[in-house]
Amino acid sequence: MAAPAGPPEGSLSYRPGHELNLGFALMGTKTVTRRSGVYWWSTTTPLGSAVVAFRPARAEIRADAWGPGTDWALTRLPSLLGADDDPTGFRPDHPVVAALATRFGTLRIGATGRWYEALATSAIGQRVVKGDATTSRMKLSRRHGDLSLDAPVPPFPTPSAILSLTDHEFHRAGIERSRARVVRIAARYADRLEALDDVSVIDATSWLQRLPGVGPWTTALTTSVAGGDPDAVPIGDLHIPRKVTYALSGEEGDDQRMLELLEPFAGHRQRVVRLVKMSDAGPANHRPAPFRHDISRI
């Protein structure tokens, strides 16, 4: 496992006591990237930056970590991989969902515990295609994140770093003023956001949706990634309603139809959404992508 800079400052061998699928557990987690079979988690912990490199090794996960946040990140790693998720009560009482559960298993949803990062990185994905959002996050991290650890992708910029950026610096990363505003709001309320780890998902959802520019879509991405919310539904997504409704009914539908079809799985709707996303079920993508306009040189 390649080290970003010198020998690791901490290591861990973790043997999950549950069925593990890293793609499922980490789905939507923008602070984790994969390079040559190794997963890299770059984050800012309460103790400072940390980079964790981990990969499956037979029946266990082997992890090395660097940075002042090493101990915190390694302690949190099992949660990132779904150790705190409880699938009890999940009943795949639909032929398609049952088939997917048989194919993939009853899998666990991970939780980073880093609410500011989850909200800010989700906000960057508002109203743009996935590739453009990924590029913007990479640019912000490589220009304004902690570069001292020499990680494949540096940790996302800290709240103070974000609040110091001008509109021009956001533009250089391909982020226009409306999305930059939400990222700044996340930075401004970072301490309050991290406190959401100690409240119920219902309370966290309610609090998040009181923030300007944070609607159901951004909230669902945030609670599912930071808090491991198994019931989060990304209302307002361009593709997910069509994919879920097609998989469960054979017909394309909108958000309302998706919610109707997911109702029997209340409490585990995010689990069903992830199972569908992992499958090849869904209609051909014939809808136009959002308008793409490169503002990075403005």
N, C-alpha and C positions, 0 to 999 in steps of 0.2 A: 504494500500500500504506500504510494508515494507521499512523502511528507512535504508540506508547504515551506517549512523553514526549520531545519534541524530536527532532532529527535522529538517525539511527542512528549507533551507535558503531563499526559495522563492516558491511560488505556482501559478498555473494558471489554470483557467477553460476556455477552448477554444471551441467555438461553430462554427464548420466549415460552411462556406456559400456555400459549394459544397459537392457533393457526395464523400464519403471517404471510401477507402479500404486500411487499413494500410499495408497489405501484398503487394499490388500493389505499393503504394507510397514509401515504404521502400525497395523494391526489390533491392538487390545488395549492400545495405548500410552495410558495415562490422563493423561500429562502433555502430550499434544497435543490441541488443540481446533481446530475449524474455524468460522470466522466469515466469511460473505459471500465464499466462495471462497478465503479466505486461511487457511493453517494456522499456528497459534501453538504453539510449543514453549516451555513455561515450565519451567525446571529450575534446580537448584542445582549448579553445577560445582565442581571443586576450587579454582577461583579466585573463586567467588562466584556470585550469582544471574545468570541470563541469560534473556532472552526473544528468541526468533527468530521472525520472521514470514516465511513463504515460500510461494511459489505457482508453478505451472508457467507458463512463458512460452515457447510454441512448444516447441523441443527442449531447453530448459534450465530449471533451477530458479533463481529469483531470490530472494535472502534478505537481509533486514536484521536487525540484532541490536542489543540494548541491554543494558547492565549490565556489571559487572566480569568476568563470565564470557564475554563476547562472543567473544574469540578462541578459547577452548576449544570453545564451542558451534558456531561456524562451522566449525572444523576437524573436528568430529565429525559435522556434518550429512550428508556422504555415507554414513557408516555408518548413521545413522538411516534413510536412504532405501534401504538394502540393498546398498551397495557392497561390503561384506565377505562377503555371503552367496554361497555357491557351490552352484548347483543341479546341478553335475555329478553324474551318477549317478542323477538322478531319471528314472524310467521310468514313464510313465503307462500301464502295461499293464493297464488295466481300461477297458471302454468308456465308463463314466461319467467317470472321471478323465481319460481321453484327450479326451473332448468338452469338459470344463471347461478343460483345458490349451490346447486349440485356441481356445476362446472367450476365455479371459483371458490366455493366454500362460504361459510358465514364469517366474513372478514371484519377486522377491527379498524376503526378510524383513529388516526393519530391526532395529537394535540401538541402544538409547539409551546403553548403557555406565553407566547410573546404577542400581545394584542396590538401594540402600536405597529409592529412590522406587518402583521396580518392585515390591518386596516389600510395602511399606507400602500402596500404592494397591491392590494385588491383595488384600491381607488385608481391606480395607474391603468388598470384594465378596463375602466369604464368606457363604453362606446367605441372601442378600438379592437382591431383583430389581435389575436393572441401573440403573433410574431412581433407586432409593433410594440405591444406592452412589454414583452420580454426584453426587447432591445432597449427600451426606455429604462427599465429597472437595472439592466446591466450597466448602462451608461452612468446612471446615478451612483451605483455602487462603486464602479471603477474610478470615477472622478471625485467622489465625495465620501466614500466609505472608508473604513479603517484598512489601509493598505499594508500595515506593519506585519500582518501574518502571511502575506504572499499566497493567499488562497486562490483557487481557480476562479471563484467569484467572491469578492470581499463582502463583509456584512453590509446590509442596507444602511444608508447614512443614519446617524443618530438624530433624535429630535432637534438638538441644537444645531447640527449641521444643516438639516433641512430648513430650519427657520432663518438661517443665514444666507440662503440662496436667493438670487434675484430672479425675476421672470425670465430674463435672458438665459440664465443657467438652466432653468427648467426647459426652455425652448430648445436649447442645445441637446437636451435629452429626448426631444420629441414630445414634450408634455405641454399642452396649452394651458391657459390661465385657469379654466374651470376645473380641470383635474388637479392642477397645482394647488388650487385653493383647498381641496379636500385633503391632499397630502399634508399641507400646512396645518390644517385643523387637527389631523391625527397627531402631528408633532406637538401642537400646542396643548393637547389634552393627553399627552403620553402617560403621565402618572395616573390619571383617572382610568385610562384604558387598561393599564397593567393591573389595576385593582379589580377589574372584571373577572380575573381568574378566581376570585374568592366569592363570587355571587352565582346565582343560578343562571342557566342559559336564557331563561325567559326574561330575567331582569337585565342581563347583558344585551339581549336583542332590543328591548325597550329603550335602554339608554343609548345604544348606538344609533337608533333611528331618530333620535332627537338632535343628532348632529347635522348641520347643514351639508347637503350634498351626499348624505349617506341614506340610501334607500334599501328596499328588501334584498336586491341583488348583492350589493356590497356587504350588507349585514350578514347574509347567509354565507358568503365566502369567508368572512372574518370569523364568525362563530364556529364554522366547521373546521377551519384551520387552527385557530388559536385555542378554542375550547373543545374541539372534537365533538361538536354538536351532531348527533346522529339523525336529527330531524330537520336540519336546515334545508330549505328549498330555494334555489336561486331564481326567484321570480324576475322576469324581465330579460332573461338571457336570449340571445338570438337563436341558438340552436337547441338547447336542452329541452324546452317544451315540445318541440317537434319530435325529437329523438325519443323522449320518454313516452309521449302519447302514441307514437307509431309502434313502439315496442310492446306497449300494454294493450293497445286496441286495434292495431293495424291501420290506423288512420292518423294523419297529422292533425295536431290540435294546438291550442294556445295555452297560456298560463292557467286560465280557469279550468280547462279540460285536464291539464296535467294535475292540478290540485285535486280534482274529483277522483282521478284514477289512483292517486297516491294516498287518498284518505284512509283506505283500509290498512295502510302501513304507518299510521300516525305513531310518532315516536322513533321511527326508523326510516323516514322518507329520504334522508341523505344517503343512507345505506343502499336503498333501491336505486337512487340516481347514479351512484357510483357503479353499481353492478351493471346498469344499462350502458353507462359510458365506457366501461371496460369491454363490453360485447361489441359485436358487429351489427347489432340490431339498429334499425333506423332507416329513414328515407334517404334517397340521394340528396346531397346538398345542392339545391338549385336556387337558393336565395342569394341575392347579391351581398357581398361583404360590406361593412360600413365604409363610407367614403374615407379614403386614405390621402392625407395631405401632409407632406413632410415639412415640419416647421423647425427642424433642428438647425437650420442655417439662418433663421430669422434673428 
